[in-house]
């Protein structure tokens, strides 16, 4: 995953590869010399635990 940032530091496009970002820049006539193309970290999967209700906790006590 790559991000294309403009000269103001605004994320303009996120794509799966560099070529997709370059194609976006070409489509909107953004000069690549004035943009930043940076790899984006993939978000870590979050694990959620099931939450017990207060009623369930009261019955088991």
C-alpha positions in Angstrom: 0.0 0.0 0.0 1.4 3.4 -1.0 0.3 6.9 -0.4 0.8 9.9 -2.7 1.2 13.2 -0.8 1.2 16.7 -2.4 3.5 19.5 -1.6 1.2 20.6 1.3 1.5 17.2 2.9 -2.1 16.2 2.1 -2.7 12.6 1.2 -4.1 12.7 -2.3 -4.3 9.0 -3.1 -3.7 5.5 -1.6 -3.1 2.6 -3.9 -1.9 -1.0 -3.8 1.3 -0.3 -5.7 3.5 2.5 -7.0 2.2 2.3 -10.5 -1.4 3.1 -9.3 -0.1 6.2 -7.5 1.8 7.3 -10.6 -1.2 6.7 -12.8 -3.3 8.9 -10.4 -0.7 11.7 -10.6 -0.7 11.5 -14.4 -4.5 11.5 -14.6 -4.7 14.7 -12.5 -1.5 16.3 -14.0 0.4 16.3 -10.7 4.1 16.5 -11.2 5.8 13.6 -9.4 8.8 15.8 -8.7 6.7 17.9 -6.3 4.9 14.9 -4.7 5.9 12.3 -2.1 5.3 8.6 -2.6 5.5 6.7 0.7 4.8 3.2 1.7 1.8 3.0 4.0 1.8 0.5 7.0 -0.9 -2.0 7.0 -3.2 -1.7 10.0 -2.8 -4.5 12.6 -5.9 -6.7 13.1 -7.6 -6.0 16.4 -8.9 -8.8 18.5 -12.0 -8.1 20.5 -13.1 -10.1 23.5 -16.7 -10.8 24.1 -18.0 -8.5 26.9 -20.1 -10.1 29.6 -23.1 -8.2 30.7 -23.6 -7.4 34.4 -26.5 -9.9 34.7 -24.3 -12.7 33.6 -21.6 -11.7 36.2 -24.2 -11.5 39.0 -25.6 -15.1 38.3 -22.2 -16.8 38.4 -21.3 -15.2 41.9 
